[in-house]
């Protein structure tokens, strides 16, 4: 397709769009609220506009009850050459994507910024879009969550966590309301199609990160002819995720193990550049992990490191190679407590940035901050996953499967079992309205799939599977650590830019390098 055709096809007005919409309301852009503007860079505050766009609560009842989706638009920097709108989803599920349009330069080249209005949005149930909430007060939430262990090991921890999880899902049933039944990725894809119509685009241009790749794949198969250019970075395995939630999470744990092993091997090879390289990093790591299973240790700084805190810190930091140096220094500091004779005469913990707040590796973005009284978080992570991912409704299987997965994946198996496997077994949605395939509908242009070799959260073979499952897709790879890569690999960024702007899909199988190495 020639660029001129793409531009004219995505014009904001036109008979085809009007006929398709059949009265679908255009998005009404207004000034963003002050609390929204406070979350974005000052330089962007005069450029962006916001909207709250109505969509059906239940897409099977389009004239029924409505909820609103919060959007933010950062306009194309060269409006005369604008192609259309580019929608962004940052992952999660449960990632609040509203403000991502104001951070486009972190992910996209200047050419993309020139040619597209960037549109971020909070998916349904998330952030400012009818948030799904399982509690009325923060005190109620604290009482339940305070009885849970992130990685339950002992019989008491397991029993308490299982009991608290059942209380959590019971509270969701009582409190969350009708939205609970309509939190599937298919629902979000149908919302997205209405947003596409609302901004006047004939076809969708979309970039999805991590869980956002499932949203993109779902859109491509529910609305294949409405898909212009879709980029999926850090991919899930859509067929496995929507057919066998337990097996998907078991393989997700294996992906974290692969990334950890690669990190430790790279540290060993880097020598003095990595603070954890002395001796055998793999043996040191395993020794500390197993010791912490028995009792925590206290660093010279006063920080108490527990088994779950150790694994949670590592799983979070594996998302971002820029944190690897600090992670290595922290791991050595913990090791030194167990081996004081091997430590320097004065043990000083290096200055470290706080760990990523990504719910111990469950989420792709920073967790929300709860208020002191009113419950201001949302429960969309489980709202989506327990709708999309089928699990046996037998919570009693958890202790057995947690032990089995831990034998296979000694660091992350139990952690992964303690998330969706346990909660979704008693989630109060019996007949979810979800899309579970087929995944092979053919889009007019190839979907571009981007995968990192050492991605912890969505291991590389998931990207390979995504390409095989989609009806029309190309895979480009990056020999890199970390979760997702756009903005951090000039070669991949150039290929994606050419695709989004000119509809020139990259040759399948290309391998690029990251802009920077972790050490």
Secondary structure, 3 states (H helix, E strand, C coil): CCHHHHHHHCCCCCHHHHHHHCCCCCCCCECCCHHHHCCCCHHHCCCCEEEEEEEECCCCCCCCCEEEEEEEEECCCCHHHCCEEEEEECCCCCCECHHHHHHHHHCCCHHHHHHEEEEEEECCCECCECCCCCCCEHHHHHHHHCCCCCCCCCHHHHHHHHHHHHHHHHHHHHHCCHHHHCCCHHHHHHHHHHHHHHCCCCCEEEEEECHHHHHHHHHHHHCHHHEEEEEEECCCCHHHHCCCHHHHHHHHHHHHHHHHHHHHHHHHHHHHHCCCCCCCHHHHHHHHHHHHHHCCEECCCCCEECHHHHHHHHHHHCCCHHHHHHHHHHHHHHHHHHCHHHCCCCCCCCCCCCCCCCCCCCCCCCCCCCCCCECCCCCHHHHHHHHHCCCCCCHHHHHHHHHHHHHHCCCCHHHHHHHHHHHHCCCCCCCCCCCCCCCCCCCCCCEEEEEEEECCCCCHHHHHHHHHHCCCEEEEEEEEECCCCCCCCHHHHHHHHHHHHHCCCCCCCEEECCCCCCC
